[in-house]
Amino acid sequence: MSPDKMVRMANQIAKFFASQPEAARVPGVANHINDFWEPRMRAALLAHIAAGGEGLDPLVIEASAQLHAPA
């Protein structure tokens, strides 16, 4: 998957959860990515964040602390 598509998908998830109550935003983004993204996608997202997270919504970056890194 291209980095641009990955960023766009992650930002769409953040946009959806941004309308939720504040306490549900970060866990909502993290749970969605953990539940529905395959390990390679999560690994690519975490690598992108480690490299600076260019283009990502701040909510995705905040939720990254709760993402399950692939084994």
Backbone atoms as SQL, in Angstrom:
CREATE TABLE atoms (id INTEGER PRIMARY KEY, chain TEXT, resi INTEGER, resn TEXT, atom TEXT, x REAL, y REAL, z REAL);
INSERT INTO atoms VALUES
  (1, 'A', 1, 'MET', 'N', 0.850, -1.172, 0.000),
  (2, 'A', 1, 'MET', 'CA', 0.000, 0.000, 0.000),
  (3, 'A', 1, 'MET', 'C', 0.895, 1.233, 0.000),
  (4, 'A', 2, 'SER', 'N', 0.503, 2.202, -0.773),
  (5, 'A', 2, 'SER', 'CA', 1.303, 3.422, -0.833),
  (6, 'A', 2, 'SER', 'C', 1.158, 4.211, 0.471),
  (7, 'A', 3, 'PRO', 'N', 2.213, 4.932, 0.851),
  (8, 'A', 3, 'PRO', 'CA', 2.121, 5.746, 2.071),
  (9, 'A', 3, 'PRO', 'C', 0.986, 6.768, 2.005),
  (10, 'A', 4, 'ASP', 'N', 0.751, 7.340, 0.834),
  (11, 'A', 4, 'ASP', 'CA', -0.324, 8.331, 0.706),
  (12, 'A', 4, 'ASP', 'C', -1.690, 7.716, 0.998),
  (13, 'A', 5, 'LYS', 'N', -1.912, 6.511, 0.481),
  (14, 'A', 5, 'LYS', 'CA', -3.197, 5.839, 0.718),
  (15, 'A', 5, 'LYS', 'C', -3.343, 5.480, 2.199),
  (16, 'A', 6, 'MET', 'N', -2.257, 5.006, 2.800),
  (17, 'A', 6, 'MET', 'CA', -2.289, 4.652, 4.219),
  (18, 'A', 6, 'MET', 'C', -2.622, 5.874, 5.077),
  (19, 'A', 7, 'VAL', 'N', -1.975, 6.994, 4.779),
  (20, 'A', 7, 'VAL', 'CA', -2.234, 8.235, 5.519),
  (21, 'A', 7, 'VAL', 'C', -3.685, 8.666, 5.324),
  (22, 'A', 8, 'ARG', 'N', -4.160, 8.591, 4.101),
  (23, 'A', 8, 'ARG', 'CA', -5.544, 8.983, 3.822),
  (24, 'A', 8, 'ARG', 'C', -6.533, 8.112, 4.605),
  (25, 'A', 9, 'MET', 'N', -6.290, 6.799, 4.617),
  (26, 'A', 9, 'MET', 'CA', -7.179, 5.890, 5.346),
  (27, 'A', 9, 'MET', 'C', -7.157, 6.175, 6.849),
  (28, 'A', 10, 'ALA', 'N', -5.967, 6.350, 7.402),
  (29, 'A', 10, 'ALA', 'CA', -5.848, 6.625, 8.842),
  (30, 'A', 10, 'ALA', 'C', -6.531, 7.942, 9.187),
  (31, 'A', 11, 'ASN', 'N', -6.371, 8.937, 8.331),
  (32, 'A', 11, 'ASN', 'CA', -7.002, 10.237, 8.589),
  (33, 'A', 11, 'ASN', 'C', -8.523, 10.165, 8.489),
  (34, 'A', 12, 'GLN', 'N', -9.037, 9.309, 7.622),
  (35, 'A', 12, 'GLN', 'CA', -10.494, 9.123, 7.535),
  (36, 'A', 12, 'GLN', 'C', -11.030, 8.530, 8.836),
  (37, 'A', 13, 'ILE', 'N', -10.296, 7.596, 9.403),
  (38, 'A', 13, 'ILE', 'CA', -10.701, 7.004, 10.686),
  (39, 'A', 13, 'ILE', 'C', -10.691, 8.077, 11.766),
  (40, 'A', 14, 'ALA', 'N', -9.637, 8.883, 11.798),
  (41, 'A', 14, 'ALA', 'CA', -9.549, 9.958, 12.792),
  (42, 'A', 14, 'ALA', 'C', -10.675, 10.957, 12.612),
  (43, 'A', 15, 'LYS', 'N', -11.008, 11.270, 11.378),
  (44, 'A', 15, 'LYS', 'CA', -12.090, 12.230, 11.107),
  (45, 'A', 15, 'LYS', 'C', -13.413, 11.710, 11.670),
  (46, 'A', 16, 'PHE', 'N', -13.679, 10.411, 11.487),
  (47, 'A', 16, 'PHE', 'CA', -14.904, 9.831, 12.031),
  (48, 'A', 16, 'PHE', 'C', -14.927, 9.943, 13.553),
  (49, 'A', 17, 'PHE', 'N', -13.844, 9.538, 14.201),
  (50, 'A', 17, 'PHE', 'CA', -13.827, 9.522, 15.666),
  (51, 'A', 17, 'PHE', 'C', -13.702, 10.908, 16.277),
  (52, 'A', 18, 'ALA', 'N', -13.318, 11.908, 15.508),
  (53, 'A', 18, 'ALA', 'CA', -13.230, 13.279, 16.021),
  (54, 'A', 18, 'ALA', 'C', -14.590, 13.798, 16.468),
  (55, 'A', 19, 'SER', 'N', -15.664, 13.230, 15.931),
  (56, 'A', 19, 'SER', 'CA', -17.010, 13.676, 16.320),
  (57, 'A', 19, 'SER', 'C', -17.534, 12.939, 17.550),
  (58, 'A', 20, 'GLN', 'N', -16.769, 11.985, 18.044),
  (59, 'A', 20, 'GLN', 'CA', -17.166, 11.209, 19.225),
  (60, 'A', 20, 'GLN', 'C', -16.775, 11.967, 20.493),
  (61, 'A', 21, 'PRO', 'N', -17.313, 11.567, 21.636),
  (62, 'A', 21, 'PRO', 'CA', -16.890, 12.191, 22.896),
  (63, 'A', 21, 'PRO', 'C', -15.372, 12.076, 23.058),
  (64, 'A', 22, 'GLU', 'N', -14.776, 13.067, 23.679),
  (65, 'A', 22, 'GLU', 'CA', -13.316, 13.149, 23.772),
  (66, 'A', 22, 'GLU', 'C', -12.685, 11.874, 24.318),
  (67, 'A', 23, 'ALA', 'N', -13.282, 11.290, 25.332),
  (68, 'A', 23, 'ALA', 'CA', -12.704, 10.088, 25.948),
  (69, 'A', 23, 'ALA', 'C', -12.720, 8.881, 25.013),
  (70, 'A', 24, 'ALA', 'N', -13.548, 8.919, 23.977),
  (71, 'A', 24, 'ALA', 'CA', -13.655, 7.786, 23.058),
  (72, 'A', 24, 'ALA', 'C', -12.809, 7.943, 21.803),
  (73, 'A', 25, 'ARG', 'N', -12.241, 9.104, 21.573),
  (74, 'A', 25, 'ARG', 'CA', -11.542, 9.378, 20.307),
  (75, 'A', 25, 'ARG', 'C', -10.295, 8.526, 20.128),
  (76, 'A', 26, 'VAL', 'N', -9.334, 8.660, 21.012),
  (77, 'A', 26, 'VAL', 'CA', -8.066, 7.941, 20.862),
  (78, 'A', 26, 'VAL', 'C', -8.282, 6.429, 20.906),
  (79, 'A', 27, 'PRO', 'N', -9.013, 5.908, 21.902),
  (80, 'A', 27, 'PRO', 'CA', -9.229, 4.458, 21.897),
  (81, 'A', 27, 'PRO', 'C', -10.007, 3.993, 20.670),
  (82, 'A', 28, 'GLY', 'N', -10.920, 4.810, 20.190),
  (83, 'A', 28, 'GLY', 'CA', -11.685, 4.438, 19.004),
  (84, 'A', 28, 'GLY', 'C', -10.807, 4.277, 17.778),
  (85, 'A', 29, 'VAL', 'N', -9.909, 5.235, 17.564),
  (86, 'A', 29, 'VAL', 'CA', -8.981, 5.154, 16.426),
  (87, 'A', 29, 'VAL', 'C', -8.081, 3.929, 16.588),
  (88, 'A', 30, 'ALA', 'N', -7.495, 3.770, 17.757),
  (89, 'A', 30, 'ALA', 'CA', -6.582, 2.648, 17.992),
  (90, 'A', 30, 'ALA', 'C', -7.296, 1.307, 17.841),
  (91, 'A', 31, 'ASN', 'N', -8.469, 1.176, 18.419),
  (92, 'A', 31, 'ASN', 'CA', -9.211, -0.091, 18.322),
  (93, 'A', 31, 'ASN', 'C', -9.577, -0.413, 16.891),
  (94, 'A', 32, 'HIS', 'N', -10.002, 0.589, 16.139),
  (95, 'A', 32, 'HIS', 'CA', -10.372, 0.355, 14.749),
  (96, 'A', 32, 'HIS', 'C', -9.168, -0.145, 13.948),
  (97, 'A', 33, 'ILE', 'N', -8.032, 0.519, 14.104),
  (98, 'A', 33, 'ILE', 'CA', -6.837, 0.104, 13.364),
  (99, 'A', 33, 'ILE', 'C', -6.380, -1.272, 13.832),
  (100, 'A', 34, 'ASN', 'N', -6.393, -1.528, 15.122),
  (101, 'A', 34, 'ASN', 'CA', -5.990, -2.841, 15.632),
  (102, 'A', 34, 'ASN', 'C', -6.918, -3.947, 15.131),
  (103, 'A', 35, 'ASP', 'N', -8.207, -3.672, 15.053),
  (104, 'A', 35, 'ASP', 'CA', -9.180, -4.693, 14.665),
  (105, 'A', 35, 'ASP', 'C', -9.239, -4.950, 13.164),
  (106, 'A', 36, 'PHE', 'N', -9.025, -3.913, 12.358),
  (107, 'A', 36, 'PHE', 'CA', -9.308, -4.045, 10.933),
  (108, 'A', 36, 'PHE', 'C', -8.095, -3.927, 10.014),
  (109, 'A', 37, 'TRP', 'N', -6.975, -3.475, 10.504),
  (110, 'A', 37, 'TRP', 'CA', -5.781, -3.378, 9.658),
  (111, 'A', 37, 'TRP', 'C', -4.923, -4.608, 9.880),
  (112, 'A', 38, 'GLU', 'N', -4.453, -5.193, 8.792),
  (113, 'A', 38, 'GLU', 'CA', -3.581, -6.365, 8.904),
  (114, 'A', 38, 'GLU', 'C', -2.231, -5.943, 9.490),
  (115, 'A', 39, 'PRO', 'N', -1.468, -6.895, 10.010),
  (116, 'A', 39, 'PRO', 'CA', -0.191, -6.559, 10.660),
  (117, 'A', 39, 'PRO', 'C', 0.761, -5.737, 9.792),
  (118, 'A', 40, 'ARG', 'N', 0.844, -6.039, 8.495),
  (119, 'A', 40, 'ARG', 'CA', 1.753, -5.265, 7.634),
  (120, 'A', 40, 'ARG', 'C', 1.337, -3.808, 7.544),
  (121, 'A', 41, 'MET', 'N', 0.034, -3.558, 7.535),
  (122, 'A', 41, 'MET', 'CA', -0.449, -2.178, 7.473),
  (123, 'A', 41, 'MET', 'C', -0.130, -1.440, 8.774),
  (124, 'A', 42, 'ARG', 'N', -0.347, -2.118, 9.910),
  (125, 'A', 42, 'ARG', 'CA', -0.022, -1.494, 11.199),
  (126, 'A', 42, 'ARG', 'C', 1.469, -1.216, 11.298),
  (127, 'A', 43, 'ALA', 'N', 2.292, -2.160, 10.837),
  (128, 'A', 43, 'ALA', 'CA', 3.740, -1.966, 10.871),
  (129, 'A', 43, 'ALA', 'C', 4.148, -0.770, 10.014),
  (130, 'A', 44, 'ALA', 'N', 3.540, -0.648, 8.842),
  (131, 'A', 44, 'ALA', 'CA', 3.857, 0.482, 7.958),
  (132, 'A', 44, 'ALA', 'C', 3.434, 1.800, 8.592),
  (133, 'A', 45, 'LEU', 'N', 2.273, 1.804, 9.243),
  (134, 'A', 45, 'LEU', 'CA', 1.799, 3.018, 9.905),
  (135, 'A', 45, 'LEU', 'C', 2.731, 3.400, 11.046),
  (136, 'A', 46, 'LEU', 'N', 3.120, 2.446, 11.852),
  (137, 'A', 46, 'LEU', 'CA', 4.020, 2.735, 12.969),
  (138, 'A', 46, 'LEU', 'C', 5.384, 3.216, 12.474),
  (139, 'A', 47, 'ALA', 'N', 5.862, 2.646, 11.372),
  (140, 'A', 47, 'ALA', 'CA', 7.134, 3.104, 10.793),
  (141, 'A', 47, 'ALA', 'C', 7.001, 4.530, 10.274),
  (142, 'A', 48, 'HIS', 'N', 5.861, 4.840, 9.672),
  (143, 'A', 48, 'HIS', 'CA', 5.628, 6.197, 9.163),
  (144, 'A', 48, 'HIS', 'C', 5.596, 7.199, 10.325),
  (145, 'A', 49, 'ILE', 'N', 4.970, 6.820, 11.406),
  (146, 'A', 49, 'ILE', 'CA', 4.909, 7.686, 12.580),
  (147, 'A', 49, 'ILE', 'C', 6.311, 7.862, 13.175),
  (148, 'A', 50, 'ALA', 'N', 7.081, 6.788, 13.243),
  (149, 'A', 50, 'ALA', 'CA', 8.445, 6.870, 13.776),
  (150, 'A', 50, 'ALA', 'C', 9.328, 7.773, 12.920),
  (151, 'A', 51, 'ALA', 'N', 8.987, 7.870, 11.629),
  (152, 'A', 51, 'ALA', 'CA', 9.750, 8.725, 10.713),
  (153, 'A', 51, 'ALA', 'C', 9.242, 10.161, 10.695),
  (154, 'A', 52, 'GLY', 'N', 8.306, 10.486, 11.587),
  (155, 'A', 52, 'GLY', 'CA', 7.809, 11.854, 11.679),
  (156, 'A', 52, 'GLY', 'C', 6.314, 11.997, 11.471),
  (157, 'A', 53, 'GLY', 'N', 5.677, 10.990, 10.868),
  (158, 'A', 53, 'GLY', 'CA', 4.220, 11.002, 10.723),
  (159, 'A', 53, 'GLY', 'C', 3.677, 12.053, 9.769),
  (160, 'A', 54, 'GLU', 'N', 4.444, 12.381, 8.749),
  (161, 'A', 54, 'GLU', 'CA', 4.026, 13.447, 7.820),
  (162, 'A', 54, 'GLU', 'C', 2.625, 13.185, 7.270),
  (163, 'A', 55, 'GLY', 'N', 1.775, 14.190, 7.388),
  (164, 'A', 55, 'GLY', 'CA', 0.435, 14.153, 6.830),
  (165, 'A', 55, 'GLY', 'C', -0.623, 13.534, 7.719),
  (166, 'A', 56, 'LEU', 'N', -0.215, 12.937, 8.812),
  (167, 'A', 56, 'LEU', 'CA', -1.192, 12.269, 9.672),
  (168, 'A', 56, 'LEU', 'C', -1.901, 13.245, 10.603),
  (169, 'A', 57, 'ASP', 'N', -3.172, 12.992, 10.802),
  (170, 'A', 57, 'ASP', 'CA', -3.963, 13.733, 11.768),
  (171, 'A', 57, 'ASP', 'C', -3.353, 13.511, 13.153),
  (172, 'A', 58, 'PRO', 'N', -3.272, 14.544, 13.979),
  (173, 'A', 58, 'PRO', 'CA', -2.713, 14.375, 15.331),
  (174, 'A', 58, 'PRO', 'C', -3.411, 13.289, 16.149),
  (175, 'A', 59, 'LEU', 'N', -4.667, 13.042, 15.878),
  (176, 'A', 59, 'LEU', 'CA', -5.402, 11.998, 16.596),
  (177, 'A', 59, 'LEU', 'C', -4.819, 10.616, 16.279),
  (178, 'A', 60, 'VAL', 'N', -4.405, 10.391, 15.056),
  (179, 'A', 60, 'VAL', 'CA', -3.782, 9.113, 14.683),
  (180, 'A', 60, 'VAL', 'C', -2.451, 8.960, 15.413),
  (181, 'A', 61, 'ILE', 'N', -1.693, 10.021, 15.448),
  (182, 'A', 61, 'ILE', 'CA', -0.390, 9.968, 16.123),
  (183, 'A', 61, 'ILE', 'C', -0.578, 9.694, 17.610),
  (184, 'A', 62, 'GLU', 'N', -1.551, 10.341, 18.214),
  (185, 'A', 62, 'GLU', 'CA', -1.820, 10.097, 19.634),
  (186, 'A', 62, 'GLU', 'C', -2.269, 8.658, 19.865),
  (187, 'A', 63, 'ALA', 'N', -3.094, 8.135, 18.974),
  (188, 'A', 63, 'ALA', 'CA', -3.601, 6.766, 19.115),
  (189, 'A', 63, 'ALA', 'C', -2.513, 5.721, 18.879),
  (190, 'A', 64, 'SER', 'N', -1.428, 6.106, 18.236),
  (191, 'A', 64, 'SER', 'CA', -0.384, 5.133, 17.915),
  (192, 'A', 64, 'SER', 'C', 0.206, 4.478, 19.157),
  (193, 'A', 65, 'ALA', 'N', 0.138, 5.143, 20.287),
  (194, 'A', 65, 'ALA', 'CA', 0.643, 4.556, 21.532),
  (195, 'A', 65, 'ALA', 'C', -0.160, 3.325, 21.952),
  (196, 'A', 66, 'GLN', 'N', -1.379, 3.201, 21.422),
  (197, 'A', 66, 'GLN', 'CA', -2.240, 2.072, 21.775),
  (198, 'A', 66, 'GLN', 'C', -2.332, 1.040, 20.654),
  (199, 'A', 67, 'LEU', 'N', -1.544, 1.211, 19.594),
  (200, 'A', 67, 'LEU', 'CA', -1.577, 0.240, 18.498),
  (201, 'A', 67, 'LEU', 'C', -0.753, -0.983, 18.857),
  (202, 'A', 68, 'HIS', 'N', -1.206, -2.132, 18.374),
  (203, 'A', 68, 'HIS', 'CA', -0.495, -3.394, 18.596),
  (204, 'A', 68, 'HIS', 'C', 0.548, -3.544, 17.499),
  (205, 'A', 69, 'ALA', 'N', 1.799, -3.485, 17.876),
  (206, 'A', 69, 'ALA', 'CA', 2.878, -3.687, 16.906),
  (207, 'A', 69, 'ALA', 'C', 2.886, -5.159, 16.520),
  (208, 'A', 70, 'PRO', 'N', 3.009, -5.441, 15.232),
  (209, 'A', 70, 'PRO', 'CA', 3.057, -6.844, 14.805),
  (210, 'A', 70, 'PRO', 'C', 4.296, -7.549, 15.364),
  (211, 'A', 71, 'ALA', 'N', 4.147, -8.831, 15.609),
  (212, 'A', 71, 'ALA', 'CA', 5.261, -9.634, 16.155),
  (213, 'A', 71, 'ALA', 'C', 6.321, -9.868, 15.105);
